[in-house]
Amino acid sequence: MTLEAYRGKLALVTGAGDGIGAMLARQFAASGLRVCVQDIRMGAAELVAQEIGPSAFALGGDVSDPESLAAAAESLKVRGETLSLLWINAGVGAGSPVLAGKRNTIDWAFGVNVLGVIWTAQAFRPLMDPASGICHVGVTASSASLRAPGGDFPLYAVTKHGAFAVAEALSEELARDGIGTTILCPGLLNTDIWDGGRARPERFGGPRRQDPSISGPWRAAKDPALMWPHIKARIAAGGGYLVCATDGGETKAILEARLREISTSIIEI
């Protein structure tokens, strides 16, 4: 089903105050959808909604807090809104190690990147009407979920493995209701995820700002909008996996090598 069928329908994108989420919000609006721009930073969400125009509006809420999302969903229900497209995108970059990681950082990273996918789906799925035949859910994971979780950002990689697993479980459950799911795994892109701590809630230790000197690799990376034609095509195909790698084939080679290693370790007992 092409996006043409979604014209005039409502799409909700979480973490849409900037980065991939803002790109998705803009592209959905350009495709004729009304857009709910959701972000924990209400001011950032409002700016994106204002840029889009009258077809968009902002919505606050913390994806790591189920009560916060339930209240946000209730506000849409009171308005009489029905969702046709939900994109669970909110995510944070946590460069922390696992063994020596601080509890606040670990709780926050899992709260947003893993539990946030679950709480968002639970809050907003009831606003979707599968009987309409026009429903789709997207989940932004990461190409890091296809590699062994380590490297420079081990905690981030671990949580994105979790997000990928939750997305697969959601896909199976949603399929029973006739709702397709796209699992998006982007590579390194020009976003502000490197400074995700700027939106950390007080219960996780409050905002943290990273040294801008670490932003170089992200600033030099490709624009998230390059993924849009592929995302649009995947929605039209009814969903599935979409890996938008940006490393010249490294992700594919690493994934294939990892799968071979796992396969050769299997012993039937």
ZIBEL-V930096 format. One record per helix or strand of 3 or more residues. SS is the DSSP state (alpha for helix, beta for strand). FROM is the first residue (numbers start at 1). TO is the last residue. If there is no record, write none. Layout:
ss=SS from=FROM to=TO
ss=SS from=FROM to=TO
This chain:
ss=alpha from=3 to=6
ss=beta from=10 to=13
ss=alpha from=19 to=30
ss=beta from=34 to=38
ss=alpha from=42 to=52
ss=beta from=56 to=59
ss=alpha from=66 to=78
ss=beta from=83 to=88
ss=alpha from=103 to=113
ss=alpha from=115 to=127
ss=alpha from=130 to=132
ss=beta from=136 to=140
ss=alpha from=143 to=146
ss=alpha from=154 to=175
ss=beta from=180 to=186
ss=alpha from=193 to=199
ss=alpha from=202 to=204
ss=alpha from=212 to=219
ss=alpha from=224 to=236
ss=beta from=240 to=244
ss=alpha from=250 to=264
